[in-house]
């Protein structure tokens, strides 16, 4: 299938590999919101390498180590968090990007940053913040990712935010596809797009499309491993899906007599490899069929170019349905989500009623009028880790739900 790739150009910035003509090129970035001089005393890095490094060194990225992926503040050290998940997504994304001749640094930056906008307790916390801001524009974790990176995380003396390149911000805004610019656009994304337009109505770069697929591949399979470890899933349940059973049978034939635990881990690797290989082959075919030659052609193609083949896409959707039914909506998980939702709602109400409960720096910056006042409180809560939120609730109310207190 290699012959369907566009002619490649030398890529010194990525270590001498080959860059496809349709890849994002850091030498031709659309720039940053606030002007900077690239390179200089901080080393010969490309624009996208600088983006990746700024993300990795950010406080918001470090906080992901104590934000839930599937399980809230688990007792075991072997469960994934948003941080380890993001690292695994980046690994999958780089493999695919390299095979397709894309910019690996941009792909990695997008993978590492894609979950930075999540508040404590994942989607349960997001639902609570969405309700709290119902009359003030609502809350959306994808839009909040951009808000964190462009406004809230501000370590530099000359500008707000991390001042990432246009292509990185575009990819984060549209990693799930074009975004409607109508009145349903989240307020945070609308404000940021007005300040630094991100061409929301078009498909993003192939690097962004690959990052979204890498996210799906990583959590589709790694969440199975954590679900089995927690006792919420059984191998027999997973093998009820024919495409998984086929992988399992092949593994058992290849490794007869090997311990079940090792075979289960081999199953996860096999599933990931199967999906990654399919994405590479399918995407090469779509690129050739669309006849794209430049990164701008990718945006103007009007269709998603990176993706699964029809058969694997159907299997991946079946796997997602299974995971929602058996793991994400497991009774114990639903109970935890309800408690987490109530905890975040309680924190928001407490801070809104008595801002003196907030840290001094956040209290000093609290706006007087709405909707900015409520959004500021939500910014503070969204930045919390799971364990910080639990401790904050205990400090205010004298207790936290026992099921959430195992930190």
Buried (B, 14 or more C-beta within 10 A) or exposed (E): EEEEBBEEEEBEBBEEEBBBBBBBBBEEBBBBBEEBEBEEEEEEBBBBBBBBBBBBEBEBBEBBEBBBBBBBBBEEEEBBBBBBBBBBBBBBBBBBBBBBBBBBBBBBBBBBBBBBBBBBBBBBBBBBBBBBBEEBBBBBBBBBBBBBBBBBBEEEEEBBBBBBBBBBBBBBBBBBEBBEBEEEBBBBBBBBBEEBEBBBEBBBBBBBBBBBBBBBBBBBBBBBBBBBBBEBBEBEBBBEBEBBEEBBEEBBEEEEEEEEEEBBEBBBEBBBBBBBBBBBBBBBBBBBEBEBBBBEBBBEBEEBBBBBBEEBEEBBEBBBEBBEEBBBEBEEBEEBBEBBBBBBBBBBEBBBEEBEBBEEEBBEEBEEEEBEBBBBBBBBBBBBBBBBBBBBBBEBEEEBBEBBBEB
